[in-house]
Amino acid sequence: MKPETTAHAPAATVKCLVWDLDDTVWNGTVLEGDAPQLFPEVLDTLHTLDKRGILHAAASRGDHDTATAHLRALGIEELFTVLEIGWGAKSDAVRCVAEALNIGIDTVAFIDNDPVERAEVAAAHPAVRVLAAEQAAGLPALPPFQPPFVTDESRGRRHLYRSELRRKHAQDTHTGLAKDFLATLGLVLTVRRATETDLERAHELTVRTHQLNTTGRTYDIAELRELTASPSHQVLVAGLEDRFGSYGTIGLALSELTGTDSVLKLLLLSCRVMSRGVGPALIGHIVRDALAAGRRPLAEFVPTEVNRVMLVNLRFSGFDVVERNGPRILLGYGPEQPPPAQDSAVRVVTVA
């Protein structure tokens, strides 16, 4: 059976599978006094997709505490990143899941045993892949549930997102200014040269990251391997952590080096760190590194529909427009400007 999606639904890889619970994940209804057991094929699918970096969430009717307790009793609560359990429309719950995870609705799939519920979600969100409960066993074999690459980081994506939700809760309950909250996080940005073990994740970032991306260029693993070995190029990866734990590898910077210039050909950051002030911190590090080597910092920018924030980051960090060639903009760090100061809220650590 094919997913009950519209003809114009996108072919992108699913980032989150949203499950109904009663008679979909388990064989009964918790509130009716049943002690429903987990469908074995559902357990297999939960673990298989989790190892591929696909998140799980719940959008189910019922009492939140009762359903959560049953998930815990079955030993699968930790596999679910977001729980939207209540008495509202399933379409609202699916939307809330996408918003909580900060992912596009077109990267969400929804599975339910009830055809009426499936129809309601499909009508409200035509881009969502809607699936019947009996399809659960076969989902890992479907192309949308097969990411083109699976890295160590993607295998731990659930833990990264759960940490992020704890951060968000702390931020939402913080009563001071946003900058004061950032100061409580103890943010540490680690910057190092990319190695062979980073290439899959670096490639993944170029494919998945659009908003915080200066040029939109993508590089396959072979190209990245060649660039990391090139003496005229510098490929840096950035990781971030705070008091809640690691964000994983969240940034990539690719520069072309000449005798007098260091040209930033691509800078991108995971959207998960958009509000952390990491952009200026990483750009500042790149500028200081170039100036220390006696090179003028330059940066290319190619506008897309969604990446203007990266131009703002470059301008805020001291870059001015030097040249325009069609859509391509070349920016330069003013030679009379002193090196940018380090941001007190983000400690930058360089690893040799």
C-alpha positions as CSV (number, residue, x, y, z in Angstrom):
1,M,0.0,0.0,0.0
2,K,1.4,3.4,-0.9
3,P,1.3,6.4,1.5
4,E,-1.9,8.4,1.3
5,T,-0.3,11.6,0.1
6,T,-1.2,14.0,-2.6
7,A,0.3,13.8,-6.0
8,H,2.4,16.9,-5.4
9,A,3.9,15.7,-2.1
10,P,7.7,16.2,-2.0
11,A,10.2,13.4,-2.2
12,A,12.5,14.6,0.5
13,T,13.6,12.2,3.2
14,V,11.3,12.1,6.3
15,K,12.8,13.7,9.3
16,C,10.1,12.8,11.8
17,L,7.5,10.0,11.9
18,V,4.5,11.0,14.0
19,W,2.6,8.0,15.5
20,D,-0.9,7.6,16.7
21,L,-0.8,5.3,19.8
22,D,-4.0,3.3,20.4
23,D,-4.3,0.4,17.9
24,T,-1.3,1.8,16.0
25,V,1.6,1.4,18.3
26,W,-0.1,-1.0,20.6
27,N,-3.1,-3.4,20.3
28,G,-5.8,-1.7,22.4
29,T,-6.9,1.5,24.1
30,V,-5.2,2.6,27.3
31,L,-8.2,4.6,28.7
32,E,-10.6,1.7,28.3
33,G,-8.7,-0.2,30.9
34,D,-6.8,-2.4,28.5
35,A,-3.1,-3.2,29.1
36,P,-2.3,-3.1,25.4
37,Q,0.9,-4.7,24.2
38,L,3.3,-3.2,21.7
39,F,3.1,-4.5,18.1
40,P,6.4,-6.3,17.5
41,E,6.7,-4.9,14.0
42,V,6.3,-1.4,15.4
43,L,9.1,-1.9,17.8
44,D,11.4,-3.0,14.9
45,T,10.4,0.0,12.9
46,L,10.9,2.4,15.8
47,H,14.5,1.1,16.4
48,T,15.4,0.9,12.7
49,L,14.4,4.4,11.9
50,D,15.9,5.8,15.1
51,K,19.3,4.3,14.0
52,R,18.9,6.2,10.7
53,G,18.4,9.5,12.5
54,I,14.7,9.7,11.8
55,L,12.9,11.1,14.8
56,H,9.7,9.7,16.4
57,A,6.8,11.7,17.9
58,A,3.3,11.0,19.0
59,A,0.0,12.7,18.0
60,S,-2.7,10.7,19.8
61,R,-6.1,11.2,21.5
62,G,-6.2,10.4,25.2
63,D,-4.9,11.5,28.5
64,H,-1.3,12.7,28.3
65,D,-0.1,11.3,31.6
66,T,-1.8,7.9,31.1
67,A,-0.4,7.4,27.6
68,T,3.1,8.6,28.7
69,A,3.1,6.2,31.6
70,H,2.2,3.3,29.2
71,L,5.0,4.3,26.9
72,R,7.3,4.2,29.8
73,A,6.0,0.8,31.0
74,L,6.7,-0.6,27.5
75,G,10.2,0.8,27.6
76,I,9.8,3.0,24.5
77,E,9.2,6.5,26.0
78,E,12.8,7.5,25.3
79,L,12.4,6.8,21.5
80,F,9.8,9.6,21.2
81,T,11.1,13.2,21.0
82,V,7.8,15.0,21.2
83,L,4.5,13.9,22.7
84,E,1.3,15.7,21.6
85,I,-1.4,13.7,23.4
86,G,-4.8,15.2,24.2
87,W,-8.2,15.7,22.7
88,G,-7.6,18.2,19.9
89,A,-7.4,17.7,16.2
90,K,-4.6,15.4,15.0
91,S,-3.6,18.0,12.3
92,D,-3.0,20.5,15.1
93,A,-0.8,18.0,16.9
94,V,1.2,17.2,13.8
95,R,1.8,20.9,13.2
96,C,2.9,21.4,16.8
97,V,5.4,18.5,16.4
98,A,6.9,20.2,13.3
99,E,7.1,23.5,15.1
100,A,8.7,22.0,18.3
101,L,11.4,20.3,16.2
102,N,11.8,23.4,13.9
103,I,11.5,21.2,10.8
104,G,9.4,21.7,7.6
105,I,6.0,20.1,7.5
106,D,7.0,18.4,4.3
107,T,9.5,16.4,6.1
108,V,6.9,14.9,8.5
109,A,5.0,11.6,8.1
110,F,2.0,10.5,10.0
111,I,0.7,7.0,10.7
112,D,-2.7,6.1,12.2
113,N,-5.1,3.1,12.1
114,D,-8.2,5.4,11.7
115,P,-8.9,6.4,8.1
116,V,-10.9,9.4,9.3
117,E,-8.0,10.8,11.3
118,R,-5.7,10.2,8.3
119,A,-8.0,12.1,6.0
120,E,-8.2,15.0,8.5
121,V,-4.4,15.3,8.6
122,A,-4.1,14.9,4.8
123,A,-6.6,17.7,4.2
124,A,-4.9,20.1,6.6
125,H,-1.4,19.3,5.6
126,P,-1.1,18.1,2.0
127,A,2.6,17.9,2.2
128,V,2.6,15.4,5.0
129,R,3.0,11.7,4.1
130,V,0.0,9.9,5.6
131,L,0.2,6.2,6.2
132,A,-2.0,3.4,7.5
133,A,-1.1,1.5,10.6
134,E,-0.7,-1.7,8.7
135,Q,2.2,-0.2,6.8
136,A,4.4,0.1,9.9
137,A,6.5,-3.0,9.2
138,G,7.3,-1.9,5.7
139,L,8.3,1.7,6.3
140,P,12.1,1.1,6.6
141,A,12.0,-0.2,3.0
142,L,10.4,2.9,1.5
143,P,12.7,5.5,-0.1
144,P,11.5,8.5,2.1
145,F,12.7,6.6,5.2
146,Q,16.1,5.8,3.7
147,P,18.4,8.8,4.3
148,P,21.1,9.1,1.7
149,F,23.8,8.8,4.4
150,V,23.8,7.8,8.1
151,T,26.5,9.2,10.3
152,D,27.4,8.7,13.9
153,E,25.8,12.0,14.6
154,S,22.6,11.2,12.8
155,R,22.3,8.0,14.8
156,G,22.3,10.1,17.9
157,R,20.0,12.8,16.5
158,R,17.2,11.9,19.0
159,H,19.4,12.8,21.9
160,L,20.5,16.1,20.3
161,Y,16.8,17.1,19.8
162,R,15.8,16.0,23.3
163,S,18.6,18.2,24.8
164,E,17.4,21.0,22.6
165,L,13.9,20.8,23.9
166,R,15.2,21.0,27.5
167,R,17.1,24.1,26.5
168,K,14.0,25.6,25.0
169,H,12.0,24.9,28.1
170,A,14.7,26.6,30.2
171,Q,14.7,29.6,27.8
172,D,10.9,29.8,27.8
173,T,10.8,29.9,31.6
174,H,13.7,32.4,31.9
175,T,12.5,35.7,33.2
176,G,15.4,37.9,32.2
177,L,16.7,39.2,28.9
178,A,17.7,36.9,26.0
179,K,21.4,37.8,26.3
180,D,21.3,37.0,30.0
181,F,19.9,33.6,29.2
182,L,22.7,33.0,26.7
183,A,25.2,33.9,29.4
184,T,23.9,31.1,31.6
185,L,24.4,28.4,29.0
186,G,28.2,28.3,29.1
187,L,28.4,28.0,25.3
188,V,31.7,26.5,23.9
189,L,32.3,26.6,20.2
190,T,35.1,24.1,19.1
191,V,36.7,24.8,15.8
192,R,39.1,22.3,14.0
193,R,40.2,21.2,10.6
194,A,38.0,18.6,9.1
195,T,39.3,15.0,8.9
196,E,38.2,11.9,7.1
197,T,35.8,11.0,9.9
198,D,34.0,14.4,9.4
199,L,33.4,14.1,5.7
200,E,30.0,12.4,5.8
201,R,28.7,14.9,8.4
202,A,30.2,17.8,6.4
203,H,28.4,16.6,3.2
204,E,25.2,16.2,5.2
205,L,25.4,19.8,6.4
206,T,25.8,21.1,2.8
207,V,22.7,19.2,1.7
208,R,20.5,19.8,4.7
209,T,21.3,23.4,5.7
210,H,19.6,26.2,3.7
211,Q,18.8,29.2,5.9
212,L,22.2,29.7,7.6
213,N,24.2,29.1,4.4
214,T,26.2,31.8,2.6
215,T,26.3,30.4,-0.9
216,G,24.1,27.3,-1.1
217,R,26.9,25.2,-2.6
218,T,26.9,21.5,-2.0
219,Y,30.0,19.2,-2.0
220,D,30.0,15.4,-2.2
221,I,32.4,13.4,0.0
222,A,35.0,13.0,-2.8
223,E,35.2,16.8,-3.3
224,L,35.4,17.4,0.4
225,R,38.2,14.9,0.7
226,E,40.2,16.6,-2.1
227,L,39.6,20.0,-0.5
228,T,40.8,18.9,3.0
229,A,44.0,17.6,1.4
230,S,44.6,20.8,-0.6
231,P,47.2,23.3,0.7
232,S,45.3,26.1,-1.0
233,H,42.1,25.4,0.9
234,Q,41.0,25.2,4.5
235,V,38.0,23.1,5.6
236,L,36.8,23.7,9.2
237,V,34.1,22.0,11.2
238,A,32.6,23.5,14.3
239,G,31.0,21.8,17.3
240,L,28.9,23.3,20.1
241,E,28.1,22.4,23.6
242,D,26.6,23.9,26.7
243,R,25.4,23.0,30.1
244,F,22.7,20.8,28.6
245,G,25.1,18.8,26.5
246,S,26.4,18.7,23.0
247,Y,24.7,20.1,19.9
248,G,27.0,17.9,17.7
249,T,28.8,19.2,14.6
250,I,26.9,22.3,13.7
251,G,29.0,24.3,11.3
252,L,31.2,24.1,8.2
253,A,33.6,26.7,6.8
254,L,35.4,26.3,3.5
255,S,38.0,28.9,2.5
256,E,40.3,29.3,-0.5
257,L,43.7,30.5,0.5
258,T,46.0,32.7,-1.6
259,G,49.2,34.6,-0.8
260,T,47.2,37.7,0.2
261,D,43.6,36.6,0.6
262,S,41.5,34.1,2.5
263,V,38.2,33.8,0.6
264,L,35.3,32.2,2.5
265,K,33.6,30.1,-0.2
266,L,31.0,28.5,2.1
267,L,29.9,29.1,5.6
268,L,26.9,27.3,7.1
269,L,25.4,26.6,10.5
270,S,22.7,24.3,11.6
271,C,19.4,26.0,12.1
272,R,19.3,24.6,15.6
273,V,21.9,27.2,16.7
274,M,20.2,30.2,15.0
275,S,19.6,32.0,18.3
276,R,22.9,31.2,20.0
277,G,25.1,33.9,18.6
278,V,27.3,31.3,17.0
279,G,27.4,32.9,13.5
280,P,29.4,36.1,14.6
281,A,31.6,33.9,16.9
282,L,32.6,31.6,14.1
283,I,33.1,34.4,11.6
284,G,35.2,36.3,14.2
285,H,37.4,33.2,14.6
286,I,37.8,32.9,10.8
287,V,38.7,36.6,10.5
288,R,41.2,36.5,13.3
289,D,42.8,33.4,11.8
290,A,43.2,35.0,8.4
291,L,44.6,38.2,9.7
292,A,47.1,36.3,11.8
293,A,48.3,34.6,8.7
294,G,48.7,37.9,6.9
295,R,45.7,37.4,4.6
296,R,42.8,39.7,3.9
297,P,39.5,38.1,4.9
298,L,37.0,37.9,2.0
299,A,33.7,36.2,1.8
300,E,31.3,35.2,-1.0
301,F,27.6,35.4,-0.6
302,V,25.0,34.2,-3.1
303,P,21.4,35.1,-2.1
304,T,18.6,32.5,-2.0
305,E,15.0,32.8,-0.8
306,V,15.9,32.0,2.8
307,N,19.6,32.8,3.6
308,R,19.6,36.6,4.0
309,V,20.4,36.2,7.7
310,M,23.9,35.1,6.8
311,L,24.5,38.3,4.9
312,V,23.4,40.1,8.0
313,N,25.9,38.0,10.0
314,L,28.7,38.9,7.7
315,R,27.9,42.7,7.7
316,F,27.4,42.7,11.5
317,S,30.9,41.1,11.8
318,G,32.6,43.9,9.8
319,F,32.4,42.8,6.2
320,D,31.6,45.4,3.5
321,V,30.5,44.8,-0.1
322,V,33.6,44.9,-2.4
323,E,32.1,43.6,-5.7
324,R,28.9,42.4,-7.3
325,N,28.8,40.0,-10.2
326,G,25.3,38.9,-11.0
327,P,23.8,37.3,-7.9
328,R,27.3,36.8,-6.4
329,I,28.4,39.3,-3.8
330,L,32.0,39.5,-2.6
331,L,32.5,41.1,0.8
332,G,35.8,42.1,2.5
333,Y,36.8,42.8,6.0
334,G,38.1,46.4,6.2
335,P,41.9,46.5,6.3
336,E,41.8,49.3,8.8
337,Q,39.6,47.4,11.2
338,P,41.1,45.7,14.2
339,P,40.5,42.0,14.7
340,P,37.0,41.3,16.0
341,A,36.8,40.8,19.8
342,Q,35.6,37.4,21.1
343,D,32.0,37.2,22.2
344,S,31.8,36.8,25.9
345,A,28.7,34.5,25.6
346,V,30.5,32.0,23.3
347,R,33.9,30.7,24.2
348,V,35.8,29.7,21.0
349,V,38.3,26.8,21.4
350,T,40.6,25.9,18.6
351,V,41.7,22.2,18.3
352,A,44.8,21.6,16.3
